[in-house]
Amino acid sequence: MTLQRVLPFTKSLLEQVVQKGDAVVDATAGNGHDTHFLAGLTGDSGKVYAFDIQQQAIEATRQRTEAFRHVELICDSHAKISQYVTESISAAVFNLGYLPKGDHTIITKADSTLQAIGQCLERLKTGGLVLAVIYSGHDGGSEERDAVMDYVKQLPQTRYDVMKYEFINQQHSPPFLIAIEKKQQRQKK
Amino acid sequence: MTLQRVLPFTKSLLEQVVQKGDAVVDATAGNGHDTHFLAGLTGDSGKVYAFDIQQQAIEATRQRTEAFRHVELICDSHAKISQYVTESISAAVFNLGYLPKGDHTIITKADSTLQAIGQCLERLKTGGLVLAVIYSGHDGGSEERDAVMDYVKQLPQTRYDVMKYEFINQQHSPPFLIAIEKKQQRQKK
């Protein structure tokens, strides 16, 4: 298969952008898969901040990443990222929607998601990526999707490239990827 | 820059899917850039069929690919691909719109484009790719774009994966990529 699925493609972008020693954010720790992957990429000279509002997710992520000492688990809203993360980051990743195998009525919401994305963009290094995998098949999902799309489309192209990667002939609202790269600022003459 | 632009990303997909000895189609030879690139990928044990309705484009492509003996230049509509190409192909590439530096009123049109894509899909090997870079900023461009999108969205997901790769915060209707991969057919039990 030549065309990468959304989740492997997301991982391949993280591999390209995250270096040993970097600080990064997993804004939706969930069951800890991305946190674990990021912990490997940053190495123990780096730092992974993993957020989730559900204790169940934090516990699952703790178990999955117990081999690492450079993962900070934060049971709080990702709308408060800027309170916990004060250094520059090379990447942040969001998996929107509900906790897989968890309570499907507890979902990420447009308001806090947009705040979190905005705070990650503020902390983002030049050349860094904010990645959001967007699921919209669940109740409330399409509202969040639309809000995120409205927000990212208006990001100024002088400062950001915003890319959408999506399979368009699938049934059942498959997830798609939004990738935001912070560009080098042009020097004023 | 981590996020590849549309044209380099298109080339990287061709590199992954085209092997030495393959037959491939450049459905819009234009100034011959893709034909030249494909001729390198297939090697002289392969074959590149390059179509353009404009003699000016065929001549430009001839000059750019004169080092190769396995390029067949066809000054005819790509709606007749199946008349010229009878073997299986691993890839076909379309750059829709007008000839760069040519007459901007001579443009690819929805009808013939859809026929050409359909004929390429018929010839396409399992695992092969049909790639279409879609420009829609010119007069007539949005009609063709909409027709292509309607067509590819309804391709059955049991037989094809259809992916869209696009930058969504840019002004001036930048080109985007549609990639169609032919899937392995499931064996009936």
HADDOCK unambig.tbl for C-alpha pairs under 7 A between the chains (distance, minus, plus):
assign (segid A and resid 1 and name CA) (segid B and resid 127 and name CA) 6.25 0.50 0.50
assign (segid A and resid 2 and name CA) (segid B and resid 16 and name CA) 6.84 0.50 0.50
assign (segid A and resid 2 and name CA) (segid B and resid 17 and name CA) 6.79 0.50 0.50
assign (segid A and resid 16 and name CA) (segid B and resid 2 and name CA) 6.86 0.50 0.50
assign (segid A and resid 17 and name CA) (segid B and resid 2 and name CA) 6.80 0.50 0.50
assign (segid A and resid 127 and name CA) (segid B and resid 1 and name CA) 6.26 0.50 0.50
assign (segid A and resid 153 and name CA) (segid B and resid 168 and name CA) 5.73 0.50 0.50
assign (segid A and resid 153 and name CA) (segid B and resid 169 and name CA) 4.52 0.50 0.50
assign (segid A and resid 154 and name CA) (segid B and resid 169 and name CA) 6.08 0.50 0.50
assign (segid A and resid 155 and name CA) (segid B and resid 169 and name CA) 6.37 0.50 0.50
assign (segid A and resid 157 and name CA) (segid B and resid 169 and name CA) 6.06 0.50 0.50
assign (segid A and resid 157 and name CA) (segid B and resid 170 and name CA) 5.91 0.50 0.50
assign (segid A and resid 161 and name CA) (segid B and resid 167 and name CA) 6.97 0.50 0.50
assign (segid A and resid 161 and name CA) (segid B and resid 169 and name CA) 6.89 0.50 0.50
assign (segid A and resid 162 and name CA) (segid B and resid 167 and name CA) 5.50 0.50 0.50
assign (segid A and resid 162 and name CA) (segid B and resid 168 and name CA) 5.77 0.50 0.50
assign (segid A and resid 162 and name CA) (segid B and resid 169 and name CA) 5.75 0.50 0.50
assign (segid A and resid 163 and name CA) (segid B and resid 166 and name CA) 5.58 0.50 0.50
assign (segid A and resid 163 and name CA) (segid B and resid 167 and name CA) 4.25 0.50 0.50
assign (segid A and resid 163 and name CA) (segid B and resid 168 and name CA) 5.93 0.50 0.50
assign (segid A and resid 164 and name CA) (segid B and resid 165 and name CA) 5.97 0.50 0.50
assign (segid A and resid 164 and name CA) (segid B and resid 166 and name CA) 5.37 0.50 0.50
assign (segid A and resid 164 and name CA) (segid B and resid 167 and name CA) 6.20 0.50 0.50
assign (segid A and resid 164 and name CA) (segid B and resid 168 and name CA) 6.80 0.50 0.50
assign (segid A and resid 165 and name CA) (segid B and resid 164 and name CA) 5.97 0.50 0.50
assign (segid A and resid 165 and name CA) (segid B and resid 165 and name CA) 4.94 0.50 0.50
assign (segid A and resid 165 and name CA) (segid B and resid 166 and name CA) 6.79 0.50 0.50
assign (segid A and resid 166 and name CA) (segid B and resid 163 and name CA) 5.59 0.50 0.50
assign (segid A and resid 166 and name CA) (segid B and resid 164 and name CA) 5.37 0.50 0.50
assign (segid A and resid 166 and name CA) (segid B and resid 165 and name CA) 6.78 0.50 0.50
assign (segid A and resid 167 and name CA) (segid B and resid 161 and name CA) 6.98 0.50 0.50
assign (segid A and resid 167 and name CA) (segid B and resid 162 and name CA) 5.50 0.50 0.50
assign (segid A and resid 167 and name CA) (segid B and resid 163 and name CA) 4.26 0.50 0.50
assign (segid A and resid 167 and name CA) (segid B and resid 164 and name CA) 6.20 0.50 0.50
assign (segid A and resid 168 and name CA) (segid B and resid 153 and name CA) 5.72 0.50 0.50
assign (segid A and resid 168 and name CA) (segid B and resid 162 and name CA) 5.76 0.50 0.50
assign (segid A and resid 168 and name CA) (segid B and resid 163 and name CA) 5.94 0.50 0.50
assign (segid A and resid 168 and name CA) (segid B and resid 164 and name CA) 6.79 0.50 0.50
assign (segid A and resid 169 and name CA) (segid B and resid 153 and name CA) 4.52 0.50 0.50
assign (segid A and resid 169 and name CA) (segid B and resid 154 and name CA) 6.07 0.50 0.50
assign (segid A and resid 169 and name CA) (segid B and resid 155 and name CA) 6.36 0.50 0.50
assign (segid A and resid 169 and name CA) (segid B and resid 157 and name CA) 6.06 0.50 0.50
assign (segid A and resid 169 and name CA) (segid B and resid 161 and name CA) 6.89 0.50 0.50
assign (segid A and resid 169 and name CA) (segid B and resid 162 and name CA) 5.75 0.50 0.50
assign (segid A and resid 170 and name CA) (segid B and resid 157 and name CA) 5.92 0.50 0.50
